[in-house]
Amino acid sequence: DQQVKQNSPSLSVQEGRISILNCDYTNSMFDYFLWYKKYPAEGPTFLISISSIKDKNEDGRFTVFLNKSAKHLSLHIVPSQPGDSAVYFCAATLYGNNRLAFGKGNQVVVIP
Amino acid sequence: NAGVTQTPKFRILKIGQSMTLQCTQDMNHNYMYWYRQDPGMGLKLIYYSVGAGITDKGEVPNGYNVSRSTTEDFPLRLELAAPSQTSVYFCASSMGDGYTFGSGTRLTVV
């Protein structure tokens, strides 16, 4: 039973435009959410996170929005750059639990 | 600061062979994890450890074993390799939030 779901496995976007990645979760107990970025032949690297006490967290070009009632979060990348071409994983946990549940990932391709 | 180091990066095994995937971290993290990533399937937790001497099963532990004799090292053992274990394996460590991942081991069982 997949607790974190990422649909639309791939996304192509023009450089300079917005990339929006979506993530849904089923466990209402989750209270901490993270996005990881993965390049080929490398391990995932932490990108941005959000606690359930917030509905938005911003870090430079990356913003994560959380809608707890819908059990939905999204990652916005503005403006998209060619270096953003990667696989993005959504992850969720109970804060302090130290076990992350991951989605399947979204492939993003930014076209120069 | 090396972070999380995994060896080897690539390996081809024959069915029935055994091997150990090595993982070491130099950040003094208590928590360590082993994940496997199959194409289009995301990351599945195999085993994890909350500290030296303590390990526990994740979602997909069958066919694997782990040990945690020191804080730094968390090796993953495959005793009888099967084609279903062909995957990319990632080790990660954590101090309480967010993980630091190694660069992965690509294993092929033929």
Boltz contact constraints between the chains, C-beta under 6 A:
constraints:
  - contact:
      token1: [A, 42]
      token2: [B, 103]
      max_distance: 6.0
  - contact:
      token1: [A, 43]
      token2: [B, 90]
      max_distance: 6.0
  - contact:
      token1: [A, 43]
      token2: [B, 101]
      max_distance: 6.0
  - contact:
      token1: [A, 43]
      token2: [B, 102]
      max_distance: 6.0
  - contact:
      token1: [A, 43]
      token2: [B, 103]
      max_distance: 6.0
  - contact:
      token1: [A, 43]
      token2: [B, 104]
      max_distance: 6.0
  - contact:
      token1: [A, 44]
      token2: [B, 101]
      max_distance: 6.0
  - contact:
      token1: [A, 46]
      token2: [B, 98]
      max_distance: 6.0
  - contact:
      token1: [A, 98]
      token2: [B, 31]
      max_distance: 6.0
  - contact:
      token1: [A, 98]
      token2: [B, 94]
      max_distance: 6.0
  - contact:
      token1: [A, 102]
      token2: [B, 42]
      max_distance: 6.0
  - contact:
      token1: [A, 102]
      token2: [B, 43]
      max_distance: 6.0
  - contact:
      token1: [A, 103]
      token2: [B, 42]
      max_distance: 6.0
  - contact:
      token1: [A, 104]
      token2: [B, 42]
      max_distance: 6.0
  - contact:
      token1: [A, 105]
      token2: [B, 42]
      max_distance: 6.0
